Amino acid sequence: MTTVLATILAVVLAVLFASLGAAKIAAPPPIRRRADHAGFSVDAYRVVGCLEIAGALGLLTGIAWWPIGAAAGIGLTLLMIGALVTHLRVRDRVQEFAPAVVVGFLCGCYLVALGTSR
């Protein structure tokens, strides 16, 4: 059961991070405003987007070879911790940083499911 859960979480998180990463790379005006609000240049935000896409690919690869999935899960969890720190640094409201907390929690759940399925 935990293997199935880990696979489902990997796919859900991969779709989420791939779409978020693609938006950051494309950098339409709303994303540019969010980057500026967070204190990032657009280029730095694009780097974060590349990391999100790399993490998404790692999660999908991890379905076949778990060490890559574990590394991707850890990296994405750390990325969400960084997102939370950034939101707190700019004094965002709970509604603005709650998604980072929820997604970070899901990354942690993925890592637990992955670890217990081995």
C-alpha positions in Angstrom: 0.0 0.0 0.0 2.8 2.5 0.8 4.3 1.9 -2.6 1.0 2.8 -4.2 0.8 5.9 -2.0 4.3 6.9 -2.8 3.6 6.6 -6.5 0.4 8.6 -6.3 2.1 11.3 -4.3 5.1 11.3 -6.7 2.8 11.9 -9.7 0.6 14.5 -8.0 3.7 16.4 -6.7 5.4 16.1 -10.1 2.5 17.6 -11.9 2.3 20.4 -9.4 6.0 21.3 -9.4 6.3 21.0 -13.2 3.4 23.5 -13.6 4.8 25.9 -11.0 8.3 25.6 -12.5 7.1 26.2 -16.0 5.2 29.3 -14.8 8.3 30.7 -13.1 10.4 30.0 -16.3 7.9 31.7 -18.6 7.7 34.6 -16.1 4.4 36.3 -17.1 3.7 39.6 -15.4 2.0 38.1 -12.3 5.0 35.9 -11.7 7.3 38.8 -12.2 5.4 40.7 -9.5 5.6 37.7 -7.1 9.4 37.5 -7.7 9.8 41.2 -7.0 7.6 41.0 -3.9 9.7 38.1 -2.6 13.0 40.0 -3.3 14.1 37.8 -6.2 15.2 38.9 -9.7 13.2 37.3 -12.5 16.4 35.3 -13.4 16.7 34.0 -9.9 13.0 33.0 -9.9 13.6 31.2 -13.2 16.4 29.2 -11.5 13.9 28.2 -8.8 11.5 27.1 -11.6 14.3 25.0 -13.1 14.8 23.4 -9.7 11.1 22.6 -9.4 11.0 21.0 -12.8 14.2 19.0 -12.0 12.5 17.9 -8.8 9.4 16.9 -10.7 11.4 14.8 -13.1 13.3 13.3 -10.1 10.0 12.3 -8.5 8.9 10.5 -11.7 12.2 8.8 -12.1 12.0 7.8 -8.5 9.0 5.6 -9.4 11.4 3.3 -11.1 14.5 3.9 -9.0 13.8 5.0 -5.5 17.1 6.7 -4.6 16.4 9.4 -7.2 12.9 9.9 -5.9 14.3 10.2 -2.3 16.8 12.8 -3.4 14.1 14.7 -5.3 11.7 14.6 -2.4 14.4 15.9 0.0 15.3 18.7 -2.4 11.7 19.7 -2.9 11.1 19.7 0.8 14.0 22.0 1.3 12.8 24.2 -1.5 9.4 24.5 0.3 11.2 25.3 3.6 13.0 28.1 1.7 9.6 29.3 0.3 8.2 29.4 3.8 11.2 31.4 5.1 10.8 33.8 2.1 7.1 34.3 2.8 7.8 35.0 6.5 10.6 37.3 5.7 8.4 39.5 3.5 5.6 39.3 6.1 3.1 37.5 3.9 -0.3 36.5 5.4 -1.1 32.9 6.2 -3.2 32.6 3.0 -0.1 33.4 1.0 2.3 31.0 2.6 -0.2 28.1 3.4 0.3 26.5 0.0 4.1 26.2 0.7 3.3 24.6 4.0 0.8 22.1 2.5 3.0 21.2 -0.4 6.0 20.8 2.0 3.9 18.5 4.2 3.0 16.4 1.1 6.7 16.2 0.2 7.3 14.9 3.7 4.5 12.4 3.4 6.0 11.2 0.1 9.3 10.6 1.8 7.7 8.7 4.6 5.7 6.6 2.2 8.8 6.0 0.0 10.9 5.0 3.1 8.3 2.6 4.5 7.8 0.9 1.1 11.5 -0.1 0.9 
